[in-house]
Structures are given as C-alpha cells and as structure tokens.
Amino acid sequence: MSEGILSGLKVIDAASFIAGPASTTIMADFGAEVIKIEPPTGDPFRSALGGTRYPVGGLAHSWILDNRNKKGIVLNLKSDAGREVLYKLVADADVFVTNAPQKPRKRLRIRYEDLQPLNERLIYASLSAYGEKGPEAHRTGFDSTALWARSGLMDLVKPSPDSAPARSLPGMGDHPTAATLFGAIMMGLYKREQTGEGSMVSTSLMANGIWSNGCWLQAELCGNPVRPRPAREDAEDPLINLYRTSDDRWLIVTFMNNLALWPNFTERVGQPELSQDPRFATPEARSENSKALIEALDQIFATKTRQEWRDILNEMGLTFGEVQTIADVPKDRQMLESGALRRIDNPDVGVELTIDSPVWMEGAEKMPIEPAPELGEHTVEVLRKAGYDDAEIDRLRKADAIP
C-alpha cells in the first residue's frame, strides 16, 4: 500500500461528538496523521449512543466509524501544562479542528487568535451550531436542534400536515456537515499552497441545514410560499409517490423523467385504460384526480413482490427506489461493490464492514482501516515524537496535564 495522498499532513482533532471528528476521519482515510485530543474524562461521544434508545452490543459502533485511523491522546487543557503540550503540537501542525463553543474556547485559550501566532501556516477549522457571528453564535447545539429543527426540515418532512414534526436520527446531519468541513479544510490548504499562509475556515450545523433544505427555502425567499406536504394518500403527483408491494415492502416511484413511459407502464401491468382515461391522461388531470389514481396504483403494486416490481421497472427503464430497512443495507451488493460500504481486513477493529467516507479520487488509495483509539492510547507515543523525554512526560503527569 502506497502512502495516502494526504500523507505528511498533521491534523489536531480537538473536537467532540460527530461532525468535527468525522471531517478528520476523511483526512485519515487518505493518509493524514490525525491526533485525537480528549479530556481526561474522554470524548462524551464514546458513551453517548448507549442506553435503551440505541443499538446495543459489545462494540462502540459510532466510535469505530468516526475515529478510525487516529492516534488518541489525553490532555487536560484546563491546566497550563496541558496547554503547553497542545501549543507545541500546534506549532508544526497543518490543521486544527474544534467544535468547542466560543466561551470555552476563550477560557481554554484555543481560539484562532490564540493559535495562529504559534503557526502562521495553520488551517484552523471551526465548527459551530449557529455560526461564528450573531446573537446566537455562543449557543450549543446538535444536528437535531441546530440543523434538523432550525432549518425547517423537521416540519417539512413530516408524513402529513397534521403529523407531529419528524424526529431525526443520530448523526443524520452531522455526517454531511463533516463533509462540508472537510471541503473547507481542503480549500484552506489550497489557499496555503498559493500564498504560504494559513487561515480560519468554518461551517455550522444551521448553515448545513438550510443548504439541505435549499430547494424549498429558496422558494420562500423568492416569495413563493411553500405548502405543507400532503399525506401519501393525497399526494399531488401520483407518479411520484410511495407504494406498498405484496410482500409488505415499499417502493418510491419517480416518473418525473419518464412521463413518456406512462402509457407503456399501464400496458405492461395490464391496465392500459388508466393512461387512456381522461382523468389520468395529462399531468394536470392526474394532479386533479390524484386520489383516484393513487387508489388504482395501490391495487396494482399490491399484486407483486418488491423483487418482481424491481425487475419490471428496471426492464422498462423507469426511475424508482427501494425503501430498504437498515438490516437490508449490509447485504446490498451495490453498496459493497461501489465502495459505499468497505470491507475491513484488520481483525483488531472487531468488525468486517464499515461505512466508507463518501469521497474518492482515481489513483489515490485509501489507507487500511485501523481501530479507533482507546482513551489516551497514544499519549506517550505522540509526546515522544513531539520531543518530550521520559522526565518531561513524568513532569506532565505530576502537573495533571496527562493521566
């Protein structure tokens, strides 16, 4: 295995939970040296996804995903000696990532203005809940609160206008935000190649939320009011809708790019009269009579299994999607062969499959996957590489800078 395309980059990951650390996981996948800094109590994410609401088992599933291929050290940044170590690591680092709120950053002296004088080539990557400026810049938030709820997505994706707001899944907005932060970091590194100077780059959960909701939000910004999405049974376009198959699975059909095939579809399913019916002959007529057409299509899709429909719709060249359960995904051949899911050869990781970072480059291999670090696993190794001898390491222990 050759070195990764980002080999030679030193990244200090002083972030917690998901979005910040996941951005450096992408960098580690491509060969960057990522040093994960945790407080003596550890990143709260180590145990956050436990309890009765979340999957249980012997493996820290989320920790494996978002902190693989990193070196883990423990530093007490509340101590002067701990900050001394951080500053020494920052002095020759390429990237520093944090999602600490503004007040703790100031208290710990890890703001951009604190670190930039130590290393003028440093890319300081800041992740916040609500942005770097404004009356709520200091607020804390998770993807469920700052991204999903604040952006309007929580309200718009609910099953019907009368439904309660739709709850998000853990990390659902964090991982896309991590990809945004990764892009910002790479842009900072590109600028440094041109100018020799580092910079501060940033993104926020809230900004990624409205970017995700951009289609409808831009309509609102243009003065085009957005109507609540109707229930499935009242969908405005029956040819862009969900239908249940005979084996109790769901398909989402999207004839949007295939409207010319509507008569072919009705012929293929033995119901040519549907496309000839004046109520269903044009998009406008189908919208006006949507409830009746949905009822007819419900009966049609209920006659065959998901696999039978998959074969029919693929043969016709129609666009559709299968509503998979989470248990379906590990067995999905396309997920495996496309590289979205990645096989792990190292038995020490404790699992055979993981989710690959969603970025690839032709000719740039990703690094073999190594286990996510135990708390403080590489503290001594990293300190020695930074120039600390045994006596100095002992001094740091006595100063409560490291365990």
Secondary structure, DSSP 8 states (H G I E B T S, - for coil): ----TTTT-EEEE---SSHHHHHHHHHHHTT-EEEEEE-TT--THHHHT-STTS--SSS-HHHHHHHTT-EEEE--TTSHHHHHHHHHHHHT-SEEEE---HHHHHHHT-SHHHHGGG-TT-EEEEEESS-SSSTTTT----IIIIIIITTSHHHHTSSSTTS------TTTTHHHHHHHHHHHHHHHHHHHHHHS--EEEEEEHHHHHHHHTHHHHHHHHTT--------GGG-S-TTEEEEE-TTS-EEEEEGGG-GGGHHHHHHHTT-THHHHSGGGSSHHHHHHTHHHHHHHHHHHHTTS-HHHHHHHHHHHT--EEEE--TTTGGG-HHHHHHTSEEE---GGGS-SEEE--S--BTTB----------TTTTHHHHHHHTT--HHHHHHHHHTTS--
